[in-house]
Amino acid sequence: MVDIVELAADPLNFLTAGVGVLTFCTVATLAAPLAKRDTLGVRLKAVANRREELKRRSRDALKGKSLRQVDQTWYKKIVDKLQLSRLLEDPKVLDKLAEAGFRGPGPISTFYFFRFVMPFVTAGLFALFLFKINPSFGGFSVNTRAAISFLGFGVGFYAPNIYLSNQAQKRRQAIAQVFPDTLDLLLICVEAGMSIEAAMQKVAQEIGSGSVELAEELSLLVAELSYLPERRQAYEGMSKRVNYPGVRSVMTAMIQSERYGTPLGSALRVMAKENRDLRMAAAEKKAAALPAQLTVPMILFFLPVLFIVILGPAAIRVTDILSSTPALK
């Protein structure tokens, strides 16, 4: 055990292990698209199950019964035993999970469980590294190392929220990329005489290869339009789940179209143009920020190589001249 600790405390071994981990992460990142499997069928199956669940819920409501999903995982048992839902109560947890694509009671218990466990895990990892693996790291005193280990509690406490925010942002970007094209397809279907439910279901099947997330949301919206007591609730639910300005404006236009009888085709045409402008503005914003982001990589990686290429032959020539001149030897 002592030999293992001494090997881990050696900075050279620690650096070698870090390089190995980074190399593995790079290879895994490059190979991830090749190993990625199509999840469209799984998501559409989940939407179909959601539709069947709404059907059963509607039938049981007529019978005076209530059908509710029950989470029976061991996460739920720990959360209920320790009353973590009350101790770590977050009023916006349902909205955060919905934006990240997690639904049902299971993800709620999982979120509260990891929000309780992660502070102790991160603090323990910080303490293990600073007190056992490499006590001389940074030359910190014992009190400073203890304070840094204590900061692990805060890192672990906010880690689940950061994970949900990242997942929601990725999901929102995937939806925003294909949403203008989706509105064009929806406009064609509506102007061809299809109902809004049939049009959304057809468009969800067509755009599944481009954005599984949006196809899932549209299929779920069709199911909620069929079984919720008010259609407005279905539109507002999708607007809240996606939390994207373009989707919110379209859902608002659909609510107004059904309430006041305004033409849906013209509203979809205008919304498609606006969402296309939003997508173009986002692309222009990224392009404008690219030069500033490339400044540091150019200084660190491109300029040294450029100096070597330009000054290298001159330095070699000067060295040859100095070595061949007898008076300078």
C-alpha positions in Angstrom: 0.0 0.0 0.0 2.9 2.3 0.8 4.5 1.6 -2.6 1.3 2.4 -4.3 0.9 5.7 -2.4 4.6 6.6 -3.2 4.1 5.9 -6.9 0.9 7.9 -7.0 2.6 10.8 -5.1 5.4 11.0 -7.7 4.5 14.0 -10.0 5.9 12.3 -13.0 3.7 9.3 -12.5 0.7 11.6 -11.8 1.5 13.5 -15.0 1.8 10.3 -17.0 -1.6 9.1 -15.6 -3.2 12.4 -16.5 -1.8 12.2 -20.1 -3.2 8.7 -20.4 -6.6 9.7 -19.2 -6.7 12.6 -21.6 -5.6 10.4 -24.4 -8.3 7.9 -23.6 -11.0 10.6 -23.4 -9.8 11.9 -26.8 -10.0 8.5 -28.4 -13.4 7.9 -26.8 -14.7 11.2 -28.0 -13.6 10.5 -31.6 -15.0 7.0 -31.5 -18.3 8.0 -29.9 -20.1 8.9 -33.1 -19.2 5.5 -34.6 -20.6 3.7 -31.6 -23.7 5.9 -31.3 -26.9 4.0 -32.0 -30.1 5.3 -33.3 -32.4 6.1 -30.3 -35.3 7.3 -32.4 -37.2 4.0 -32.1 -36.7 3.9 -28.3 -37.9 7.4 -27.9 -40.9 6.9 -30.2 -41.7 3.8 -28.2 -41.6 5.8 -25.0 -44.0 8.3 -26.5 -46.3 5.5 -27.6 -46.3 4.2 -24.0 -47.1 7.7 -22.8 -50.1 7.8 -25.2 -51.3 4.4 -23.9 -50.8 5.6 -20.4 -53.0 8.7 -21.0 -55.6 6.4 -22.5 -55.6 4.2 -19.4 -55.7 7.2 -17.2 -58.7 8.7 -19.0 -60.6 5.4 -18.8 -59.7 4.9 -15.1 -60.9 8.5 -14.4 -64.3 7.6 -15.8 -64.4 4.6 -13.4 -63.4 6.8 -10.4 -60.0 5.4 -10.1 -56.6 7.0 -10.3 -53.6 5.7 -12.2 -50.2 7.0 -11.2 -46.7 5.9 -11.8 -45.0 4.6 -8.7 -41.2 4.7 -8.3 -40.1 1.6 -6.5 -36.3 1.9 -7.0 -33.9 1.9 -4.1 -33.2 5.6 -4.8 -36.8 6.3 -3.8 -36.5 4.2 -0.6 -33.4 6.1 0.5 -35.0 9.5 -0.4 -38.2 8.7 1.5 -36.3 7.3 4.5 -34.1 10.3 4.9 -36.8 12.7 3.7 -34.4 14.2 1.2 -37.3 15.7 -0.9 -38.0 17.9 2.1 -34.4 18.5 3.2 -33.2 19.4 -0.4 -36.5 20.8 -1.7 -36.2 22.5 -5.1 -39.5 23.9 -6.4 -38.2 24.0 -9.9 -36.9 20.5 -10.1 -39.7 19.2 -12.2 -39.2 22.0 -14.8 -35.4 21.3 -14.9 -35.9 17.6 -15.4 -38.5 18.2 -18.1 -36.2 20.6 -19.9 -33.4 18.0 -19.8 -35.7 15.3 -21.2 -36.4 13.3 -17.9 -40.0 12.6 -17.0 -41.7 10.6 -14.3 -41.1 10.1 -10.6 -37.9 8.0 -11.1 -35.7 10.9 -12.2 -36.9 13.0 -9.2 -35.7 10.4 -6.7 -32.4 10.0 -8.6 -31.8 13.8 -8.6 -32.4 14.1 -4.9 -30.2 11.0 -4.2 -27.2 12.3 -6.1 -27.7 15.8 -4.7 -27.3 14.3 -1.3 -24.4 11.9 -2.1 -22.3 14.0 -4.4 -21.1 16.5 -1.8 -19.6 13.7 0.3 -18.1 12.0 -2.7 -16.4 15.1 -4.1 -15.2 16.2 -0.6 -13.8 12.7 -0.1 -11.9 12.8 -3.4 -10.5 16.2 -2.7 -9.3 15.1 0.7 -7.9 11.8 -0.6 -5.8 13.6 -3.2 -4.6 16.4 -0.9 -3.8 14.3 2.2 -2.9 10.9 0.8 -2.0 10.8 -2.9 0.0 14.1 -3.1 0.3 15.9 0.2 2.9 18.3 -1.2 0.7 19.5 -4.0 0.9 23.3 -4.2 2.8 23.5 -1.0 -0.5 24.1 0.9 -0.7 23.9 4.7 -2.9 21.5 6.5 -5.6 24.1 7.2 -5.6 25.2 3.5 -5.9 21.6 2.3 -8.8 21.1 4.7 -10.5 24.2 3.4 -10.1 23.1 -0.2 -11.5 19.7 0.8 -14.5 21.4 2.4 -15.1 23.2 -0.9 -15.8 19.8 -2.4 -19.2 19.9 -0.6 -20.2 22.9 -2.6 -19.0 21.5 -5.9 -20.9 18.2 -5.3 -24.0 20.0 -4.2 -24.3 22.0 -7.4 -23.0 19.2 -9.7 -26.5 17.7 -10.4 -27.9 21.1 -11.3 -25.0 21.8 -13.6 -25.5 18.4 -15.3 -29.2 19.1 -15.8 -28.4 22.6 -17.2 -26.0 21.1 -19.7 -28.4 18.4 -20.8 -31.2 21.0 -21.2 -28.9 23.3 -23.2 -27.9 20.5 -25.5 -31.5 19.4 -26.0 -32.6 23.0 -26.7 -29.9 23.4 -29.3 -30.8 20.2 -31.0 -34.4 21.3 -31.2 -33.5 24.8 -32.4 -31.5 23.5 -35.3 -34.4 21.8 -37.0 -37.4 23.8 -35.7 -37.7 26.2 -38.7 -37.7 23.3 -41.1 -40.3 21.6 -38.9 -42.5 24.6 -39.2 -42.2 24.6 -43.0 -43.2 20.9 -43.1 -46.1 21.6 -40.6 -47.2 24.5 -42.8 -47.3 22.3 -45.9 -49.3 19.6 -44.1 -51.8 22.2 -42.7 -52.3 23.9 -46.0 -52.9 20.5 -47.6 -55.9 20.0 -45.4 -54.6 17.9 -42.6 -55.7 18.5 -39.0 -53.1 19.9 -36.6 -52.8 16.6 -34.8 -52.3 14.5 -37.9 -49.8 17.2 -39.3 -47.7 17.1 -36.1 -47.7 13.3 -36.1 -46.6 13.2 -39.7 -43.9 15.8 -39.2 -42.6 14.0 -36.1 -42.0 10.9 -38.3 -40.2 12.9 -41.0 -37.8 14.8 -38.7 -36.9 11.9 -36.5 -33.6 11.4 -38.3 -32.7 15.1 -37.8 -33.8 15.7 -34.2 -35.0 12.9 -32.0 -35.8 15.3 -29.3 -38.2 17.4 -31.3 -39.9 14.3 -32.8 -40.4 13.1 -29.2 -41.9 16.4 -28.1 -44.2 16.7 -31.1 -45.5 13.1 -30.6 -46.0 13.8 -26.9 -47.9 17.0 -27.8 -50.2 15.1 -30.1 -51.0 12.6 -27.3 -51.7 15.4 -24.8 -53.9 17.3 -27.4 -56.0 14.1 -27.6 -56.4 13.4 -23.9 -55.9 16.5 -21.8 -59.1 18.4 -20.8 -57.9 21.6 -22.5 -55.8 21.9 -25.6 -54.2 25.0 -24.2 -52.6 22.9 -21.4 -50.9 20.8 -24.1 -49.4 23.8 -25.9 -48.3 25.4 -22.7 -46.7 22.1 -21.5 -44.6 21.8 -24.6 -43.5 25.5 -24.3 -42.4 24.9 -20.7 -40.6 21.6 -21.5 -38.6 23.0 -24.4 -38.1 26.6 -23.0 -37.0 28.0 -26.3 -38.2 31.4 -27.5 -39.2 30.2 -31.0 -41.2 27.3 -29.6 -42.9 29.6 -27.1 -44.0 32.0 -29.8 -45.4 29.2 -32.0 -47.3 27.6 -29.1 -48.7 31.1 -28.2 -49.8 31.5 -31.8 -51.5 28.2 -31.8 -53.4 29.0 -28.6 -54.6 32.3 -30.1 -55.5 30.6 -33.4 -57.8 28.2 -31.6 -59.2 30.8 -29.2 -59.9 33.6 -31.8 -60.1 31.6 -35.0 -57.1 33.3 -36.7 -55.6 31.5 -39.8 -53.0 29.0 -38.6 -51.3 28.9 -42.0 -50.3 32.5 -42.1 -49.1 32.4 -38.5 -46.9 29.3 -39.2 -45.4 31.0 -42.2 -44.4 34.1 -40.2 -43.1 32.0 -37.3 -41.0 29.9 -39.6 -39.4 33.0 -41.0 -38.8 34.4 -37.5 -37.2 31.1 -36.2 -35.0 30.9 -39.3 -33.8 34.4 -38.5 -33.2 33.3 -34.9 -31.1 30.4 -36.1 -29.1 32.7 -38.5 -28.5 35.2 -35.7 -27.2 32.4 -33.4 -24.8 31.2 -36.1 -23.6 34.8 -36.8 -23.0 35.3 -33.0 -20.9 32.1 -32.9 -19.0 33.2 -36.0 -18.3 36.7 -34.5 -17.0 35.1 -31.3 -14.7 32.7 -33.1 -11.7 35.0 -33.6 -11.5 35.9 -29.9 -11.7 32.2 -29.0 -8.9 31.3 -31.4 -6.5 33.9 -30.0 -5.2 31.8 -27.2 -4.8 28.5 -29.2 -3.0 30.5 -32.0 -0.6 32.0 -29.5 0.1 28.6 -27.8 0.2 26.3 -30.8 0.5 28.1 -34.1 2.9 30.9 -33.4 5.7 28.8 -31.9 5.6 26.4 -34.9 5.6 29.4 -37.3 8.6 30.9 -35.6 10.4 27.6 -35.8 9.6 27.2 -39.5 10.7 30.8 -40.3 13.7 31.2 -38.0 14.9 27.5 -38.0 16.8 27.6 -41.3 18.4 30.9 -40.5 19.5 29.6 -37.1 21.0 26.5 -38.7 22.8 28.6 -41.3 24.3 30.9 -38.7 25.4 27.9 -36.7 27.1 26.4 -39.7 28.9 29.7 -40.5 30.1 30.0 -36.9 31.4 26.4 -36.8 33.2 26.7 -40.2 35.0 30.0 -39.4 38.4 29.3 -37.8 38.8 32.8 -36.3 35.6 32.3 -34.3 36.5 28.9 -33.0 
